[in-house]
């Protein structure tokens, strides 16, 4: 699936690598995975935000659930937010036909 998404094309991946590296750095500091940090950051935004990651693998589901146990402090949330705000994410989330199906 990802090979068809614009955000996962080689040029976009290279451009977006800065954010991936930051998530990996925070993950090392927290003894977590980058995916867990990304989910924990989303959860820290607002109490009503509920990320819905998709997976077909039980070990990934368990990894995702582990994000609930990660406590990101205000400084860490701000650090990730600042980095995300400074990066011009390259590549659309979906190809145009798929984007139209989202209704957004």
C-alpha positions as CSV (number, residue, x, y, z in Angstrom):
1,X,0.0,0.0,0.0
2,X,2.7,2.5,1.0
3,X,4.6,2.2,-2.3
4,X,1.6,3.9,-3.9
5,X,1.3,6.8,-1.5
6,X,3.0,10.1,-2.5
7,X,4.4,10.6,1.0
8,X,6.3,7.4,0.7
9,X,8.0,8.1,-2.6
10,X,11.8,8.3,-2.5
11,X,12.0,12.1,-2.9
12,X,9.4,12.7,-0.2
13,X,11.0,10.2,2.1
14,X,14.3,12.0,1.9
15,X,12.6,15.4,2.5
16,X,10.6,14.1,5.5
17,X,13.6,12.2,7.1
18,X,14.3,15.0,9.6
19,X,11.0,14.4,11.4
20,X,11.6,10.6,11.4
21,X,15.1,11.1,12.9
22,X,13.7,13.3,15.7
23,X,11.0,10.7,16.5
24,X,13.8,8.0,16.6
25,X,15.9,10.2,18.9
26,X,13.0,10.7,21.4
27,X,12.2,7.0,21.1
28,X,15.8,6.1,22.2
29,X,15.5,8.5,25.1
30,X,12.2,6.9,26.2
31,X,13.1,3.3,25.4
32,X,10.3,3.2,22.9
33,X,9.8,2.9,19.1
34,X,9.3,5.9,16.8
35,X,5.8,4.7,16.1
36,X,5.0,4.7,19.8
37,X,6.4,8.3,20.2
38,X,4.3,9.5,17.2
39,X,1.2,8.0,18.8
40,X,2.0,9.3,22.3
41,X,2.5,12.8,20.8
42,X,-0.9,12.6,19.1
43,X,-2.5,11.5,22.4
44,X,-0.8,14.4,24.2
45,X,-2.4,17.0,21.9
46,X,-6.0,16.9,23.2
47,X,-8.0,14.4,25.4
48,X,-10.5,13.9,22.6
49,X,-7.9,12.9,20.0
50,X,-7.9,9.1,19.3
51,X,-5.4,7.9,16.8
52,X,-6.5,5.0,14.7
53,X,-3.4,3.3,13.4
54,X,-4.1,0.4,11.0
55,X,-2.3,-2.9,11.2
56,X,-2.9,-6.5,10.4
57,X,0.0,-7.7,12.6
58,X,-0.5,-8.6,16.3
59,X,3.0,-7.5,17.2
60,X,2.3,-4.0,15.7
61,X,-1.0,-3.8,17.6
62,X,0.9,-4.5,20.8
63,X,3.5,-2.0,19.9
64,X,0.8,0.7,19.2
65,X,-0.9,-0.1,22.5
66,X,2.5,0.5,24.2
67,X,2.1,4.2,23.3
68,X,-0.4,4.5,26.1
69,X,2.4,3.9,28.7
70,X,4.6,6.6,27.3
71,X,4.6,9.8,29.3
72,X,5.7,12.7,27.1
73,X,6.4,15.8,29.2
74,X,5.4,19.3,28.1
75,X,9.0,19.9,26.9
76,X,9.1,16.8,24.8
77,X,5.7,17.5,23.3
78,X,6.8,21.1,22.5
79,X,10.1,19.8,21.0
80,X,8.3,17.4,18.6
81,X,5.7,20.1,17.8
82,X,8.4,22.7,17.0
83,X,10.2,20.2,14.8
84,X,7.0,19.2,13.0
85,X,6.1,22.9,12.5
86,X,9.5,23.6,10.9
87,X,9.4,20.8,8.4
88,X,7.5,21.2,5.1
89,X,6.2,17.7,4.9
90,X,6.5,16.5,1.3
91,X,4.1,14.3,-0.6
92,X,0.4,14.1,-0.4
93,X,-1.2,11.8,2.1
94,X,-3.0,9.9,-0.6
95,X,-3.1,9.7,-4.4
96,X,-5.7,12.1,-5.7
97,X,-8.4,9.5,-6.4
98,X,-8.1,8.1,-2.9
99,X,-8.1,11.6,-1.4
100,X,-11.4,12.3,-3.0
101,X,-12.9,9.2,-1.3
102,X,-12.0,10.7,2.1
103,X,-14.5,13.5,1.8
104,X,-12.1,16.1,3.1
